[in-house]
Structure formats: C-alpha cells, structure tokens
Amino acid sequence: MRRNPKTSKLKTEIAPELLVSTYEANEGDAVIINSNFAIDAKLSPVKDSIALEDQSSPYANLIAVKPSEKDSAKIKALIKVLQSDEIRKFISEKYTDGSVVPAK
C-alpha cells in the first residue's frame, strides 16, 4: 500500500485458508479472500464482495513445473486441455455469475 490516509490497520499474518472464518466472525471491517476460498465457503465473489479484480488483472492461476519437465508430453497435454474450448465452456457454464473467468 502506497498511501493510507485513513490509517487503516492491516493484518497480513492470517493464513489464506482462514480468511473466510475471519470474515464470518466479523473480525475485520474488510477481509480480502481469494476467490477459490470464497467459492468453497459458498460465498459469491461477484455478489458478496465490495471490490473485484477485473479480467486485466495480472494475477492468474499458473502451471508451474520443474524446468526439466516443461517440454514433457504430459505437461503439454495438460496445458492443451486447460486452455481448450471445452474447459472454457465448462467454466462459463459452472460459474455463471463470473466468479471464475476462463483464460483467453
């Protein structure tokens, strides 16, 4: 954070998987929760949030592998499937509120 004109207090030591519990217990005026944890807790990132990152966000789920595995047939097959029209369609149909956005 570059500026804090309201002198808000930020707690960064709470584990991401505990943030939903923090939110449900009203332990903060605002709680930043990763979408996957929110969705698992039956929260809608679109409907229940006060702000969302847009599609141009630099944050995305990545496929990380050891350098020696980057050209592996298995990894190439996984990437092909994850970036397929079938998976895009599945994501769009399952998350109709836009909580999860498929890769382009």
C-alpha positions in Angstrom: 0.0 0.0 0.0 1.5 3.3 -1.0 -0.8 5.6 0.9 -3.0 5.1 3.9 -4.9 8.4 4.5 -7.4 6.7 6.8 -4.7 5.0 8.8 -6.3 1.6 8.3 -4.8 -1.3 10.2 -3.8 -4.2 8.1 -3.3 -7.7 9.3 -1.2 -9.8 6.9 -0.4 -12.8 9.2 -3.7 -14.6 8.7 -3.4 -17.7 6.6 -5.5 -17.5 3.4 -7.5 -20.6 4.2 -8.6 -18.9 7.5 -9.8 -15.7 5.9 -13.4 -17.0 5.4 -13.6 -17.7 9.1 -12.2 -14.3 9.8 -14.9 -12.8 7.6 -17.7 -14.9 9.1 -16.7 -13.9 12.6 -16.7 -10.2 11.8 -13.1 -9.9 12.8 -12.4 -7.1 10.4 -14.1 -4.2 8.6 -13.0 -5.8 5.4 -11.3 -9.1 4.5 -9.5 -9.9 1.3 -10.3 -13.5 0.3 -9.0 -15.4 -2.7 -11.9 -16.5 -4.9 -11.2 -20.2 -4.5 -11.6 -20.0 -0.7 -14.7 -17.8 -1.1 -16.4 -20.2 -3.5 -15.6 -23.2 -1.4 -17.3 -21.4 1.5 -20.4 -20.8 -0.6 -19.7 -17.1 -1.0 -20.1 -15.5 -4.4 -17.1 -13.3 -5.2 -19.3 -11.3 -7.6 -22.3 -10.8 -5.3 -20.7 -10.8 -1.8 -17.6 -8.6 -2.5 -17.1 -4.9 -2.3 -14.4 -5.0 -5.0 -13.1 -7.5 -7.5 -10.1 -7.6 -9.7 -11.0 -7.3 -13.4 -10.1 -9.5 -16.3 -6.9 -7.5 -16.9 -5.5 -8.4 -13.5 -2.0 -9.8 -13.7 -3.0 -12.4 -11.2 -4.0 -15.8 -12.6 -3.7 -19.5 -11.8 -0.4 -20.7 -13.3 1.0 -24.1 -14.2 4.5 -24.3 -12.7 6.8 -27.2 -13.4 10.4 -28.0 -12.9 12.5 -26.8 -15.9 13.3 -30.3 -16.8 9.5 -31.1 -17.2 8.5 -28.1 -19.3 8.6 -30.0 -22.6 7.1 -33.1 -21.1 4.3 -34.7 -23.2 2.1 -34.9 -20.1 2.6 -31.2 -19.3 1.9 -30.2 -22.9 -1.3 -32.3 -22.8 -2.4 -30.8 -19.5 -1.9 -27.2 -20.9 -3.8 -28.1 -24.0 -6.8 -29.4 -22.0 -6.8 -26.5 -19.6 -6.8 -24.0 -22.5 -9.4 -25.9 -24.6 -12.8 -24.6 -25.7 -14.4 -27.4 -23.7 -12.8 -26.2 -20.4 -13.7 -22.6 -21.2 -17.3 -23.7 -21.8 -17.4 -25.7 -18.6 -16.1 -22.7 -16.6 -18.6 -20.3 -18.2 -21.5 -22.7 -17.5 -20.5 -23.6 -14.0 -19.6 -20.1 -12.8 -22.4 -18.2 -14.5 -22.0 -15.2 -12.1 -18.5 -14.6 -13.4 -16.7 -15.7 -10.2 -14.2 -17.7 -12.3 -13.2 -16.4 -15.7 -11.6 -18.8 -18.2 -8.3 -18.0 -19.8 -8.5 -16.5 -23.3 
